Amino acid sequence: MDETVKEYTNGEVTIVWKPGLCIHSSHCWKELGEVFNPNKRPWVNPYGASTEKIINQVKKCPGGALTCYLNDQKGKEETKQAEPSGNFSIEITDGGPLLVHGNFTFKNMDGTLIDRKNITAFCRCGLSKNQPYCDGSHKLKSVGK
């Protein structure tokens, strides 16, 4: 898995992007294109919207590739502050990942306990190179049909 981490700040909030977790759902750039634009470099413009809008959009990232923190609270990522509670809901997407909304702990195949927060996208197609998480590979499968 790609362990790259990139940070973009406007001085008030820092957006953290982990491309290895990105499932390319396109919610970020379709819903807040003034901040997230995959056709530009850098693709994140932290000055494109208010801090509140950025935080609200980042919280919608289904794969957890985008997180953020307020700069006066570095180390406490805004989108991952809640502790696992065991309260969650599961959403089956059309042709895409299984989305688990909420905070929970699961046991990986090697027995490791992993805490997940907010939204986790699990692979349903078996093509992901980042198992058990979705990496967007299902989109390649549908292109080949």
C-alpha positions as CSV (number, residue, x, y, z in Angstrom):
1,M,0.0,0.0,0.0
2,D,1.2,3.5,-0.8
3,E,2.2,5.1,2.5
4,T,2.5,8.7,1.0
5,V,1.0,11.4,3.1
6,K,0.6,15.0,1.8
7,E,-0.6,18.0,3.7
8,Y,-2.2,21.3,2.5
9,T,-2.9,24.2,4.8
10,N,-4.6,27.6,4.7
11,G,-3.1,28.5,8.1
12,E,-6.3,27.6,10.0
13,V,-7.0,24.0,8.8
14,T,-4.6,21.4,7.4
15,I,-6.0,18.8,4.9
16,V,-4.2,15.5,5.1
17,W,-4.3,13.3,2.0
18,K,-3.2,9.6,2.0
19,P,-3.4,8.5,-1.7
20,G,-3.0,4.8,-0.7
21,L,-6.5,5.0,0.9
22,C,-8.2,6.8,-1.9
23,I,-11.0,4.9,-3.5
24,H,-11.6,7.6,-6.1
25,S,-15.3,8.1,-5.2
26,S,-15.0,11.6,-6.6
27,H,-17.2,13.1,-3.8
28,C,-14.5,15.6,-2.9
29,W,-14.1,17.2,-6.3
30,K,-17.7,16.9,-7.4
31,E,-19.0,18.5,-4.2
32,L,-16.2,21.0,-3.4
33,G,-14.4,21.6,-6.7
34,E,-13.1,24.9,-5.6
35,V,-10.8,23.0,-3.1
36,F,-10.4,19.6,-4.7
37,N,-9.5,19.6,-8.5
38,P,-7.8,16.4,-9.8
39,N,-6.9,18.3,-13.0
40,K,-4.7,20.8,-11.2
41,R,-1.3,20.5,-9.4
42,P,-1.4,20.6,-6.5
43,W,-4.9,19.1,-6.7
44,V,-5.9,20.5,-3.3
45,N,-6.4,24.3,-2.9
46,P,-6.9,24.9,0.9
47,Y,-7.8,28.5,0.2
48,G,-10.8,27.6,-2.1
49,A,-13.5,27.5,0.6
50,S,-14.1,28.3,4.2
51,T,-12.5,26.1,6.9
52,E,-16.0,24.9,7.9
53,K,-16.8,23.8,4.3
54,I,-13.5,22.0,4.0
55,I,-14.0,20.1,7.3
56,N,-17.6,19.1,6.3
57,Q,-16.4,17.8,2.9
58,V,-13.4,15.9,4.3
59,K,-15.8,14.1,6.8
60,K,-17.6,12.6,3.7
61,C,-14.5,10.9,2.4
62,P,-15.6,7.2,2.2
63,G,-12.1,5.7,2.2
64,G,-10.5,7.8,4.8
65,A,-7.9,9.2,2.4
66,L,-8.8,12.7,3.4
67,T,-8.7,13.9,6.9
68,C,-7.9,17.3,8.5
69,Y,-7.1,19.0,11.7
70,L,-7.3,22.5,13.0
71,N,-3.8,23.9,13.1
72,D,-4.1,24.9,16.8
73,Q,-4.9,21.3,17.6
74,K,-2.3,19.4,15.5
75,G,-2.3,15.7,16.2
76,K,-6.1,15.6,16.7
77,E,-7.3,15.0,13.2
78,E,-10.7,16.6,13.0
79,T,-12.3,13.7,11.1
80,K,-10.9,11.0,13.4
81,Q,-11.5,12.4,16.9
82,A,-14.3,10.0,18.0
83,E,-13.3,6.8,19.7
84,P,-14.8,3.5,18.5
85,S,-18.2,3.0,20.0
86,G,-19.6,-0.1,18.2
87,N,-22.4,2.0,16.8
88,F,-22.4,1.8,13.0
89,S,-24.5,1.3,9.9
90,I,-23.7,-0.5,6.7
91,E,-24.5,0.7,3.2
92,I,-24.2,-1.4,0.1
93,T,-23.3,0.8,-2.9
94,D,-24.3,0.1,-6.4
95,G,-21.4,-1.7,-8.0
96,G,-19.0,-0.3,-5.4
97,P,-17.7,-0.9,-1.9
98,L,-19.5,-1.8,1.2
99,L,-19.5,1.4,3.3
100,V,-19.5,1.1,7.1
101,H,-20.5,4.4,8.7
102,G,-19.5,4.8,12.4
103,N,-16.8,3.8,14.8
104,F,-15.9,0.2,15.2
105,T,-13.1,-2.3,15.8
106,F,-12.5,-5.3,13.5
107,K,-10.0,-8.1,13.5
108,N,-7.8,-8.3,10.4
109,M,-6.9,-11.7,8.9
110,D,-3.6,-11.7,10.8
111,G,-5.5,-11.2,14.1
112,T,-4.6,-7.5,14.5
113,L,-7.4,-5.4,15.9
114,I,-8.0,-2.3,13.9
115,D,-10.1,0.8,15.0
116,R,-11.9,2.5,12.2
117,K,-13.7,5.8,12.5
118,N,-16.3,7.7,10.5
119,I,-16.5,5.9,7.1
120,T,-14.7,2.8,6.0
121,A,-15.0,1.4,2.4
122,F,-14.6,-2.4,2.2
123,C,-13.9,-4.1,-1.1
124,R,-16.8,-6.2,-2.5
125,C,-15.3,-7.1,-5.9
126,G,-12.1,-8.8,-4.8
127,L,-9.9,-6.6,-7.1
128,S,-8.6,-4.2,-4.5
129,K,-4.8,-4.2,-4.0
130,N,-5.5,-2.7,-0.6
131,Q,-7.6,-5.5,0.9
132,P,-9.8,-5.5,2.8
133,Y,-10.3,-1.8,1.8
134,C,-11.6,-0.6,-1.5
135,D,-9.1,1.1,-3.7
136,G,-11.4,1.9,-6.6
137,S,-10.4,-1.1,-8.7
138,H,-14.1,-2.0,-9.2
139,K,-14.3,0.9,-11.7
140,L,-11.7,-0.8,-13.9
141,K,-13.8,-3.9,-13.9
142,S,-16.8,-2.1,-15.1
143,V,-14.8,-0.3,-17.9
144,G,-13.8,-3.7,-19.2
145,K,-17.4,-4.9,-19.6
